[in-house]
Amino acid sequence: MQTNSHIEVSDLHKHKETFTVDEMVTLSDLRLNIQDRVPAVEGEAFDLKSWYRNWNNKGKHPETEEPTHVRVEAVDEFQALIPWGQADQALFLYAQKGQPLKKGYPIRLYVPDGSSECLNVKSIVKVWFLNDPSLGEEATYGFKNKVTPGELKFKK
């Protein structure tokens, strides 16, 4: 298991930063046992919205308006777009039994009140906080699947 992964976090209108898991946990003021919100899962987690507010407020120009959506991308390029209103109970799982995640490292998103189980995304490496009402009120998910023409060529 890799233990030096970083998570890229950005607010497209403001700034972009790269964090280790420990740095993200330190920035969170609402850490909890994930079973408080997702009874079938064990481990340590932190609240997504609380984390965002702390990150936003430490910036030079904090946004007073909350995002309309959060988008996450996993190491395998699986993505989920979640309307902010569905993220009230969302949290990032970062450890189990005091150890980094074995499945889902570096962090895993759980959205217990979301509209789909596919909103539980493992191995997150990118998080975007978006402010675009045109993205709608439905959560979406799937693989990016961007293939360049060079990748389509057969190698001999």
Secondary structure in CASP SS format (residue, H / E / C, confidence):
PFRMAT SS
TARGET T0000
AUTHOR 0000-0000-0000
METHOD secondary structure of the structure
MODEL  1
M C 1.00
Q C 1.00
T C 1.00
N C 1.00
S C 1.00
H C 1.00
I E 1.00
E E 1.00
V E 1.00
S E 1.00
D E 1.00
L C 1.00
H C 1.00
K C 1.00
H E 1.00
K E 1.00
E E 1.00
T E 1.00
F E 1.00
T C 1.00
V H 1.00
D H 1.00
E H 1.00
M H 1.00
V H 1.00
T H 1.00
L H 1.00
S C 1.00
D C 1.00
L C 1.00
R E 1.00
L E 1.00
N E 1.00
I H 1.00
Q H 1.00
D H 1.00
R C 1.00
V C 1.00
P C 1.00
A C 1.00
V C 1.00
E C 1.00
G C 1.00
E E 1.00
A E 1.00
F E 1.00
D E 1.00
L H 1.00
K H 1.00
S H 1.00
W H 1.00
Y H 1.00
R H 1.00
N H 1.00
W H 1.00
N H 1.00
N H 1.00
K H 1.00
G C 1.00
K C 1.00
H C 1.00
P C 1.00
E C 1.00
T C 1.00
E C 1.00
E C 1.00
P C 1.00
T C 1.00
H E 1.00
V E 1.00
R E 1.00
V E 1.00
E E 1.00
A E 1.00
V C 1.00
D C 1.00
E C 1.00
F E 1.00
Q E 1.00
A E 1.00
L E 1.00
I E 1.00
P E 1.00
W H 1.00
G H 1.00
Q H 1.00
A C 1.00
D C 1.00
Q C 1.00
A C 1.00
L E 1.00
F E 1.00
L E 1.00
Y E 1.00
A E 1.00
Q E 1.00
K C 1.00
G C 1.00
Q E 1.00
P E 1.00
L C 1.00
K C 1.00
K C 1.00
G C 1.00
Y C 1.00
P C 1.00
I C 1.00
R E 1.00
L E 1.00
Y E 1.00
V C 1.00
P C 1.00
D C 1.00
G C 1.00
S C 1.00
S C 1.00
E H 1.00
C H 1.00
L H 1.00
N C 1.00
V C 1.00
K C 1.00
S C 1.00
I E 1.00
V E 1.00
K E 1.00
V E 1.00
W E 1.00
F E 1.00
L E 1.00
N C 1.00
D C 1.00
P H 1.00
S H 1.00
L H 1.00
G C 1.00
E C 1.00
E C 1.00
A C 1.00
T E 1.00
Y E 1.00
G E 1.00
F E 1.00
K C 1.00
N C 1.00
K C 1.00
V C 1.00
T C 1.00
P H 1.00
G H 1.00
E H 1.00
L H 1.00
K C 1.00
F C 1.00
K C 1.00
K C 1.00
END
